[in-house]
Amino acid sequence: MKTSDCDILIVPGYENSGVDHWQSRWERQLSTARRIEQESWDAPDKEAWIGRIVRDVEKARKPVVLVGHSLGVIAIAHAAPLLKTGKVQGAFLVGLPDVERPDFIPAIDRSFAPIPRDPLPFPSVLVMSRTDPFGEYEKAEDIAYSWGSAIVDAGDAGHINTDSGHGPWPEGLMRFAGFLKRL
């Protein structure tokens, strides 16, 4: 699949993705990419986030590929059973946070936990760092297997965001292109 063959829906996490974040750069760079805007980026509400994902997928005119980061990954997993069968062709997921940790960010709605473990109804890949401060690689690997997702070990890459030096993230864009090619 080429980028022109699909609607690429960017699903940021908590506090959105800033202008230099790789998701924002991809949104500007890829002509069919657009961001799913949430009502509140700073006080995420699970049902509102899921509802927005479902509505934006339904509005898409082409097959959809979701690109989630951080809490956006969890929101996609919660929304997956509600999405029209066949509309989403794949999901590129990056930086799974462990919302099940008792010390997780207090501003985030606790109902994002537990993390869904049912298989995702579309092909997916989960890119995870071994040094992500918001989640452990081993747990992410276990969840990826339950989702039926391919797991990509990003090594020592932090949360794969601007703070960890992943503004442009060309390796991620190449991996995304490879993922699209297999859809």
Buried (B, 14 or more C-beta within 10 A) or exposed (E): BEBEEBBBBBBBBBEBBEEEBBBBBBBEEBEBBBBBEBEEBEEBBBEBBBBBBBEBBEEBEBBBBBBBBBBBBBBBBBBBEEBEEEBBBBBBBBBBBBBBEEEBEEEBBEEBBEBBEEEBBBBBBBBBBBEBEBBBBEBBBBBBBBBEBBBBEBEEBBBBBBEBEBBBBEBBBEBBEEBBEEB
